[in-house]
Amino acid sequence: MTPALPPYAAALALLAQATGAPMTDQPHALSLDVHEHDGLVEVQLIGLSPRAQAVSYALEVTGQSTARHRGSTTLAPDTRAVLSTMRTKAGADWCVKLVAEEEGRAPYEITRGACPTP
């Protein structure tokens, strides 16, 4: 006969089963789709999350000029959303930089192109 779990241990065990994998195991909810063609850089900021969650972002595209877009939104679960589309003349060394924040995670950065390293 196995001993009974204390009430708090049983509750923790149920909570662990209900929550599944930690959020840090999930892919980021925001990603970049970047294409260079005909002297232009085209960037789409994509949101896709397995659960509803608030996100905020700062997107910067640098080429022959610089464009910036900041925003925040709540993503619907399992629904792909294009949050921003930006285009600029590529120039010699273009750079796309996204700084993003999601609920329950540390901020993260995604870069594409010839971005300077800090």
Order of alpha helices (4+ residues) and beta strands (2+ residues): alpha-beta-beta-beta-beta-beta-beta-beta
